[in-house]
Amino acid sequence: ALEMGALQRLPRIFPSTELLARAQKKAMYVKEDTTIRNSRQRGRKYAAERITAMSKELTKPLGDVLDGFRAVLRRLGPFEKVVADLTVKSRELAGFGSLADTLEAVKDLRKTTSLISKTAASAAAKAESRKLADDECEVAMDEITRLWEAEGWILEQLLEQRELKNTPMIQPDLITVVLVGSPNVGKSSIVRAISTGQPEVSNYPFTTRGMTLGHILDKKSDEKICQVMDTPGLLPRPDEERNEMEQLTLASMMHLESVVMFVMDLTGGSGDKSSVAAQLDVRDELRERFGGLLWVDVLSKADLPEDVKDEALRSRVPQEALRVSTQTG
């Protein structure tokens, strides 16, 4: 079943150096079976068990990671699927391997470790002498160590993919009020002002800015009535030119059961990219694309004078828009 919050269940990942040190220590603590009187047979078993102990301490965590990622990725809801895809895409653009390639490399590391171990453990168990069994063990452990020193970096890359877990937890049973608009128009300030308590600020993997998620509680019962989230600013341009942050905003409107609060700043203080004309162009586009959603227009920074001298622009500002100020209310 699909579920929100699945990304928070991604498995724990340990650095390759930590796993290797733990595996080497595990092999050191294997004890000889003193019930076996024959020295050669005892040495064979001891060597094979040391190899196997080291291998299991490495391959089991890798298997758990692979199973955990597959299980989580199968359960992603539509919004989290978009977040995961955008994260992977941004990392590929930054020169990192894709998540699929990274998981495949982890699978190969596990397979190679297991193959070295099984081959060497079998050879040690059949060795002509105790010394040859010991030699098989040392060679195998050295080979596994070199393999992990050369290829273990793939786990560090997968550790970076844990950024997926930073996705804010959207509760599907609550109404989501999504604040949308151009950059720097005051969306996050409004979220903080209307939220009960301290909103959470989470960084998405593909953006340096924070994402603010707050809740409005019932004054009597303290139960959550709805969740309120701001979104990265949109610029008036085609979808193919929009970055990962803008695609996230569109995804929140497409895939969440949301009420749109479109925020505009008419004071002229939001920067060139967020001119009043640009803001209205974005609004017109979104109204056409998402006309079926519940929609509220809000004019922020109402405590400051507006700067809209062009009558044509003024006529496009929705007359029913609510005027709010995080300073004066």
Disulfide bonds with the S-S distance in Angstrom:
none
